[in-house]
Amino acid sequence: MQKIQIRTAEKKDADAICGILVPYAKKKIVLPRDPLEISRHIHNFCVAEKNGRIIGCCAFRDYGNSLFEIRSLAVNSRNVGGGVGSKMVNFLKERISCLGRVHVFALTTSPGFFNRLGFRTVEKDMFPQKIWSDCSKCPKLDDCDEEAVLIEL
Ligand SMILES: CC(C)(COP(=O)(O)OP(=O)(O)OC[C@H]1O[C@@H](n2cnc3c(N)ncnc32)[C@H](O)[C@@H]1OP(=O)(O)O)[C@@H](O)C(=O)NCCC(=O)NCCS
């Protein structure tokens, strides 16, 4: 069996991360992020690597006051359902939990995936910071199909 490694991303991974996100961004499942912006925040990303190829990515954003968001989560379509998404979220949960007692949320069209990892579904308006920074620019603003999930670590 081929081994999958989850690791913190490096600058050289930015294009591959972009390549994972683009198909899902086109379907409006994740927010679009360009390689320059990914590069600027690269240390907030983790990647899943299989045989030297990036097959998944996931990032966090620090909103201050011990509030973090899991974002830009995606697994290459050929590799979904193999546990890669869970491993990446758990990797970032461990990284973030080193910073003390924190709240971690996500806005997602896959709440069931997050529920399996211990997140509970909550009201979106608990996160006005997110709504002002990202949702206000999102093409789905008036027709949002995402749910908010939250975990305390
Ligand atoms: C959502 C996504 C990241 C999950 O990654 P994955 O590697 O396929 O997920 P896993 O294999 O770790 O799944 C873990 C469990 O969650 C379940 N699950 C996966 N996606 C799910 C979903 N959308 N809804 C409910 N449960 C889901 C799996 O069946 C599995 O259950 P099991 O433990 O009982 O077998 C992946 O499907 C993906 O990239 N989807 C497209 C992009 C996307 O939706 N990103 C999330 C936006 S925040």
The ligand as an SDF file (V2000), in Angstrom:
LIG
                    3D

 48 50  0  0  0  0  0  0  0  0999 V2000
  -14.8970   16.7200    2.1740 C   0  0  0  0  0  0  0  0  0  0  0  0
  -13.5670   16.0070    1.8700 C   0  0  0  0  0  0  0  0  0  0  0  0
  -12.4110   16.9410    2.2210 C   0  0  0  0  0  0  0  0  0  0  0  0
  -13.5070   14.7540    2.7490 C   0  0  0  0  0  0  0  0  0  0  0  0
  -12.2320   14.1500    2.5720 O   0  0  0  0  0  0  0  0  0  0  0  0
  -12.1080   12.5590    2.4480 P   0  0  0  0  0  0  0  0  0  0  0  0
  -10.6790   12.1940    2.4700 O   0  0  0  0  0  0  0  0  0  0  0  0
  -12.9130   12.1290    1.2820 O   0  0  0  0  0  0  0  0  0  0  0  0
  -12.8480   12.1350    3.7960 O   0  0  0  0  0  0  0  0  0  0  0  0
  -12.5260   10.8770    4.7290 P   0  0  0  0  0  0  0  0  0  0  0  0
  -12.2320    9.7030    3.8670 O   0  0  0  0  0  0  0  0  0  0  0  0
  -11.5220   11.2770    5.7290 O   0  0  0  0  0  0  0  0  0  0  0  0
  -13.9570   10.7060    5.4140 O   0  0  0  0  0  0  0  0  0  0  0  0
  -14.1280   10.4730    6.7800 C   0  0  0  0  0  0  0  0  0  0  0  0
  -15.5650   10.1210    7.0490 C   0  0  0  0  0  0  0  0  0  0  0  0
  -16.4190   11.2210    6.6670 O   0  0  0  0  0  0  0  0  0  0  0  0
  -17.3880   10.7690    5.7250 C   0  0  0  0  0  0  0  0  0  0  0  0
  -17.6210   11.8470    4.7710 N   0  0  0  0  0  0  0  0  0  0  0  0
  -16.7970   12.2620    3.7920 C   0  0  0  0  0  0  0  0  0  0  0  0
  -17.3560   13.2940    3.1250 N   0  0  0  0  0  0  0  0  0  0  0  0
  -18.5710   13.4870    3.7060 C   0  0  0  0  0  0  0  0  0  0  0  0
  -19.6240   14.4060    3.4700 C   0  0  0  0  0  0  0  0  0  0  0  0
  -19.5730   15.2920    2.4880 N   0  0  0  0  0  0  0  0  0  0  0  0
  -20.7180   14.3440    4.2770 N   0  0  0  0  0  0  0  0  0  0  0  0
  -20.8040   13.4300    5.2510 C   0  0  0  0  0  0  0  0  0  0  0  0
  -19.8310   12.5360    5.5380 N   0  0  0  0  0  0  0  0  0  0  0  0
  -18.7390   12.5760    4.7650 C   0  0  0  0  0  0  0  0  0  0  0  0
  -16.7800    9.5530    5.0950 C   0  0  0  0  0  0  0  0  0  0  0  0
  -17.7730    8.6980    4.5730 O   0  0  0  0  0  0  0  0  0  0  0  0
  -16.0330    8.9210    6.2460 C   0  0  0  0  0  0  0  0  0  0  0  0
  -16.9290    8.2220    7.0600 O   0  0  0  0  0  0  0  0  0  0  0  0
  -16.4770    6.8380    7.7930 P   0  0  0  0  0  0  0  0  0  0  0  0
  -15.3900    7.2600    8.7710 O   0  0  0  0  0  0  0  0  0  0  0  0
  -17.7200    6.3810    8.4520 O   0  0  0  0  0  0  0  0  0  0  0  0
  -15.9620    5.9600    6.7030 O   0  0  0  0  0  0  0  0  0  0  0  0
  -13.4640   15.5590    0.3820 C   0  0  0  0  0  0  0  0  0  0  0  0
  -14.5610   14.7490    0.0590 O   0  0  0  0  0  0  0  0  0  0  0  0
  -13.3980   16.7220   -0.6010 C   0  0  0  0  0  0  0  0  0  0  0  0
  -12.3200   17.1920   -0.9550 O   0  0  0  0  0  0  0  0  0  0  0  0
  -14.5700   17.1900   -1.0500 N   0  0  0  0  0  0  0  0  0  0  0  0
  -14.6280   18.3040   -1.9820 C   0  0  0  0  0  0  0  0  0  0  0  0
  -14.2060   19.6130   -1.3650 C   0  0  0  0  0  0  0  0  0  0  0  0
  -14.9870   19.9200   -0.0880 C   0  0  0  0  0  0  0  0  0  0  0  0
  -16.1730   19.6140    0.0250 O   0  0  0  0  0  0  0  0  0  0  0  0
  -14.2930   20.5310    0.8700 N   0  0  0  0  0  0  0  0  0  0  0  0
  -14.8630   20.8550    2.1670 C   0  0  0  0  0  0  0  0  0  0  0  0
  -15.2960   22.2600    2.1510 C   0  0  0  0  0  0  0  0  0  0  0  0
  -15.0520   22.9040    3.7870 S   0  0  0  0  0  0  0  0  0  0  0  0
  1  2  1  0
  2  3  1  0
  2  4  1  0
  2 36  1  0
  4  5  1  0
  5  6  1  0
  6  7  2  0
  6  8  1  0
  6  9  1  0
  9 10  1  0
 10 11  2  0
 10 12  1  0
 10 13  1  0
 13 14  1  0
 14 15  1  0
 15 16  1  0
 15 30  1  0
 16 17  1  0
 17 18  1  0
 17 28  1  0
 18 19  1  0
 18 27  1  0
 19 20  2  0
 20 21  1  0
 21 22  1  0
 21 27  2  0
 22 23  1  0
 22 24  2  0
 24 25  1  0
 25 26  2  0
 26 27  1  0
 28 29  1  0
 28 30  1  0
 30 31  1  0
 31 32  1  0
 32 33  2  0
 32 34  1  0
 32 35  1  0
 36 37  1  0
 36 38  1  0
 38 39  2  0
 38 40  1  0
 40 41  1  0
 41 42  1  0
 42 43  1  0
 43 44  2  0
 43 45  1  0
 45 46  1  0
 46 47  1  0
 47 48  1  0
M  END
$$$$
